[in-house]
Amino acid sequence: MGDFNQPGICWRDNSAERKQSRKFLECVDDNFLLQVIEEPLRRGAMLDLILTNKEGLVGDVKLKGSLGCSDHEMVEFRILRAMRRARSKLATLDFRGADFGLLRDLLGRIPWDKALVGRGA
């Protein structure tokens, strides 16, 4: 949450005219973040943002008026509890007992420059 000072972003369309704002949008998208404030806070601009990585995690967003003589508005919101997940029957590997020293040794014996010849990324 904070003042990101990106007035040129249209959050409804996920678009921006300025290069700096497009880069900010790209960063938000690359990190799978969602912006949850829906109404402009200052002079029609959406400068103060709440970013989250999970839909439904932030709720009850309310604008609470100006803070003293500041042009910022106070934003109140709740972090909602995540719903309990049902226990998964998916098997997972437990690497706590792994011998990583042996793994490093075995991987170190492979002539990687020859093994990867002609292979792309």
N, C-alpha and C positions, 0 to 999 in steps of 0.2 A: 504494500500500500504506500502511496506517496505521490508527490507532484512530479510527474515525468515530463512536463512542459512540452507536449507534443500536440499543439492545437490543430494541426492540419490533418489529423487522422479522422476518418469516418469509420467508427467502430461497427456501425450497422452493416456497411459494405466491405469492411476490412480493406480499406483502400486509403491511399495518401498521394498527394501531388508532389511534395518535396522529397528529395532523395533521402535526407536524414530520417524523415518520418517513415518512409518505406523500409529503410534499414531497421528501424525500431520494430515495425510490424513483422518483418522477417525474423528478427530475433525472438519475438513473442511466439510466432508460429513454430520456429525451430525447436523451442523449448516446451512446446505443447501447453502453452499457458492460455488462460481465458481471462478476459477483462469483464468484470461483473457490474460496474457502475453503469446505469442505463440513461441517466439524465445529466446534462451539462451542469457543472458546478460554478464556473466563473464566466460571466459575460458570454454565455452561450458556448463556451469551450469546455471540452472534456480534458482537463489537465491532470486532475487528481484521479488516480486509477487504483483499483484493487485487482491484482493479478493472482490467479490461482491455477494450480495444475489439476484440479479435480472439480468437475461440475457438481454443484450441490453442496460444496464444502463451505461456501460463504453465503449467508442469507441475511434477511432483514436489514438491508442497506437503507439507511435514513440520512437525509441531509439535516443537520442540526443548526444551521445558521452560521453567521460569521463569528469568528473568534476575535473578539476585541476590535481593533481598528484594521485588522488584516483583511486582505481581499480573498483569503482562503475561507472555505466553509468547512465546518467540522463534519466528519462522516462517521456515522456509527454503524457497526455491522457486527454480526455474530458469526463465529466459526462453529459450524454445525458438526455434531458428532457423525462420524462415518457409521453407516449401518453395519451391524455385525455381519461378517461374511460367513456363509455356510462353510463348514469344514470341507476342505477339498480332499478327494480321494486320489488326487494326482500324486504319483510317487515322485519324490525328489531325492537327489543324491546328497549324501553327507560327506563333505570333504574334510571334516575335522581331523580324521585319522590318516589323511593322505601323506605320503612321503614325498614332499616337494623337492627335497634335496636330490632324491633318486630321479625324479622327473626332470629336473634341471640337467643332471648328469647325462641322462639318456638323450635329451634334446640337444645337448652340446656335442654329442658324438655324430650327429647327422651333418653331412657336408651340404649345408643349405644353399650355397652358391651353385652347386651342381644340381641339387634336387629341384631347384626352382627355375632352372634355365628353360626359357620358352613359355613360361606361365605368366599370365597377367595378374593384375591385382585381384 
